[in-house]
Amino acid sequence: MNTIAPTPEAMPEGPVDCREAMSHLYRYIDNEMTLDELERMRTHLEKCSECHYEMITAQDLRRLLRRSCIERAPNELRKRVAAKIAELREEVTTPAS
């Protein structure tokens, strides 16, 4: 089986093979597929234990990374970012002279 290689390209029509499943795994996990692609991926994952294992492993890794990276930005930085966002919003909503 090939290694996981995310790709933004649409999946080819027809049944999904292991190579295609691994190429589009992160699009599947991130729910970035059409309904047809999702259904074809689900069908493959239900039948292929190797690809299903890879999907579970990728999901577990994402959860672990999400839990591990919960550092909060310092208050001063958060204030500066919020002020900049407010400034940019004001520029967008204020008509040009």
Residue frames as qw, qx, qy, qz and C-alpha x, y, z in Angstrom:
[[0.000, 0.891, 0.455, 0.000, 0.00, 0.00, 0.00],
 [0.375, 0.567, -0.031, 0.733, 1.20, 3.55, -0.76],
 [0.279, -0.267, -0.475, 0.791, 1.94, 6.13, 1.90],
 [0.081, 0.829, 0.511, -0.210, -0.59, 8.85, 2.62],
 [0.314, -0.024, 0.254, 0.914, -0.20, 11.73, 0.18],
 [0.219, 0.683, 0.496, -0.488, -2.88, 14.41, 0.47],
 [0.231, 0.116, 0.536, 0.804, -4.07, 15.90, -2.79],
 [0.287, 0.376, 0.272, -0.838, -6.62, 18.62, -3.57],
 [0.286, 0.142, -0.671, -0.669, -7.61, 16.94, -6.85],
 [0.787, -0.009, 0.115, -0.606, -11.00, 15.32, -7.32],
 [0.540, -0.169, 0.824, 0.010, -11.17, 11.56, -7.20],
 [0.222, 0.132, -0.743, -0.617, -11.59, 9.69, -10.49],
 [0.756, -0.062, -0.049, -0.650, -15.01, 8.18, -11.13],
 [0.805, 0.076, -0.579, -0.109, -15.74, 4.58, -10.19],
 [0.845, -0.483, -0.211, 0.094, -14.70, 2.38, -7.28],
 [0.113, -0.890, 0.410, -0.162, -11.89, 3.61, -5.04],
 [0.875, 0.107, -0.399, 0.253, -8.71, 1.56, -4.79],
 [0.692, -0.550, -0.199, 0.423, -6.15, 1.70, -1.96],
 [0.476, 0.076, 0.111, 0.869, -3.88, 4.15, -3.79],
 [0.103, -0.582, -0.314, -0.743, -6.75, 6.59, -4.33],
 [0.602, -0.700, -0.379, -0.057, -8.00, 6.12, -0.78],
 [0.658, -0.410, -0.124, 0.619, -4.60, 7.01, 0.66],
 [0.318, 0.249, 0.219, 0.888, -4.19, 9.95, -1.72],
 [0.258, -0.539, -0.274, -0.753, -7.50, 11.44, -0.58],
 [0.526, -0.366, -0.710, 0.291, -7.53, 10.31, 3.05],
 [0.206, -0.262, -0.352, 0.875, -7.11, 13.78, 4.57],
 [0.292, -0.122, -0.316, -0.894, -9.81, 15.22, 2.31],
 [0.572, -0.358, -0.701, -0.230, -12.06, 12.47, 3.68],
 [0.467, -0.350, -0.589, 0.559, -11.11, 13.11, 7.31],
 [0.077, -0.220, -0.128, 0.964, -11.57, 16.88, 6.83],
 [0.359, 0.618, 0.663, -0.224, -14.94, 16.34, 5.12],
 [0.090, 0.637, -0.260, -0.720, -13.72, 18.13, 1.97],
 [0.152, 0.019, 0.884, 0.442, -15.23, 15.72, -0.55],
 [0.510, -0.064, -0.323, -0.795, -18.37, 15.73, -2.61],
 [0.761, -0.144, 0.396, -0.494, -21.18, 13.49, -1.37],
 [0.913, 0.335, -0.197, -0.126, -20.39, 11.02, -4.16],
 [0.441, 0.543, -0.627, 0.342, -16.70, 10.91, -3.20],
 [0.375, -0.410, 0.603, -0.572, -17.57, 10.49, 0.50],
 [0.897, 0.017, 0.202, -0.394, -19.85, 7.57, -0.27],
 [0.834, 0.425, -0.346, 0.061, -17.27, 5.86, -2.49],
 [0.162, 0.554, -0.666, 0.472, -14.58, 6.38, 0.19],
 [0.618, -0.292, 0.486, -0.545, -16.86, 4.98, 2.90],
 [0.953, 0.184, -0.049, -0.235, -17.55, 1.93, 0.74],
 [0.647, 0.490, -0.523, 0.262, -13.83, 1.29, 0.27],
 [0.076, -0.509, 0.632, -0.579, -13.01, 1.87, 3.95],
 [0.800, -0.181, 0.290, -0.492, -15.74, -0.58, 5.01],
 [0.966, 0.236, -0.085, -0.066, -14.23, -3.28, 2.79],
 [0.662, 0.479, -0.387, 0.427, -10.49, -2.62, 3.22],
 [0.704, -0.656, -0.206, 0.180, -9.14, -3.16, 6.72],
 [0.645, -0.044, 0.007, 0.763, -5.69, -1.74, 5.83],
 [0.094, 0.477, 0.191, 0.852, -7.08, 1.59, 4.61],
 [0.526, -0.728, -0.325, -0.295, -9.55, 1.69, 7.50],
 [0.750, -0.435, -0.183, 0.463, -6.64, 1.26, 9.90],
 [0.432, 0.167, 0.084, 0.882, -4.75, 4.11, 8.18],
 [0.191, -0.656, -0.297, -0.667, -7.84, 6.33, 8.53],
 [0.677, -0.681, -0.278, 0.000, -8.20, 5.56, 12.24],
 [0.707, -0.217, -0.077, 0.669, -4.48, 6.19, 12.77],
 [0.236, 0.372, 0.169, 0.882, -4.65, 9.55, 10.95],
 [0.399, -0.724, -0.303, -0.475, -7.72, 10.58, 12.98],
 [0.755, -0.555, -0.230, 0.262, -6.01, 9.58, 16.24],
 [0.576, 0.017, 0.003, 0.818, -2.90, 11.56, 15.26],
 [0.017, -0.575, -0.232, -0.784, -5.01, 14.65, 14.53],
 [0.593, -0.722, -0.287, -0.212, -6.75, 14.36, 17.91],
 [0.768, -0.359, -0.146, 0.511, -3.43, 13.94, 19.70],
 [0.403, 0.225, 0.090, 0.882, -1.94, 16.98, 17.95],
 [0.233, -0.689, -0.291, -0.622, -5.03, 19.06, 18.72],
 [0.701, -0.671, -0.239, 0.023, -4.80, 18.18, 22.42],
 [0.748, -0.222, -0.046, 0.624, -1.06, 18.78, 22.55],
 [0.315, 0.232, 0.169, 0.905, -1.14, 22.19, 20.88],
 [0.221, -0.805, -0.533, -0.136, -3.44, 24.12, 23.17],
 [0.423, -0.235, -0.200, 0.852, -1.06, 26.87, 24.12],
 [0.074, 0.906, 0.415, -0.047, -2.81, 30.18, 24.54],
 [0.440, 0.551, -0.002, 0.709, -1.27, 33.31, 23.06],
 [0.304, -0.242, -0.427, 0.817, -0.14, 35.93, 25.60],
 [0.087, 0.783, 0.540, -0.296, -2.81, 38.53, 26.45],
 [0.044, -0.691, 0.177, 0.700, -0.82, 41.41, 24.94],
 [0.092, -0.122, 0.781, 0.605, -0.50, 39.60, 21.62],
 [0.099, 0.523, 0.844, 0.061, -4.20, 38.72, 21.64],
 [0.035, 0.801, 0.302, -0.515, -5.07, 42.38, 22.26],
 [0.050, -0.527, 0.440, 0.725, -2.85, 43.54, 19.38],
 [0.097, 0.119, 0.885, 0.439, -4.35, 40.98, 17.01],
 [0.076, 0.678, 0.715, -0.154, -7.90, 41.94, 18.02],
 [0.003, 0.761, 0.040, -0.647, -7.08, 45.63, 17.52],
 [0.069, -0.317, 0.655, 0.682, -5.64, 44.93, 14.06],
 [0.102, 0.370, 0.896, 0.225, -8.70, 42.91, 13.08],
 [0.053, 0.785, 0.491, -0.375, -10.97, 45.75, 14.23],
 [0.054, -0.638, 0.267, 0.720, -8.84, 48.23, 12.25],
 [0.083, -0.075, 0.814, 0.570, -9.07, 46.11, 9.10],
 [0.098, 0.569, 0.816, -0.008, -12.82, 45.67, 9.50],
 [0.026, 0.788, 0.218, -0.576, -13.19, 49.43, 9.82],
 [0.058, -0.437, 0.529, 0.725, -11.21, 49.93, 6.59],
 [0.085, 0.192, 0.903, 0.375, -13.45, 47.47, 4.77],
 [0.008, 0.684, 0.723, -0.094, -16.71, 49.01, 6.00],
 [0.055, -0.746, -0.081, 0.659, -15.68, 52.68, 5.65],
 [0.648, 0.692, 0.282, 0.145, -16.31, 54.03, 2.14],
 [0.597, -0.046, 0.149, 0.787, -13.26, 55.47, 0.39],
 [0.054, 0.805, 0.188, -0.560, -13.19, 59.26, -0.02]]
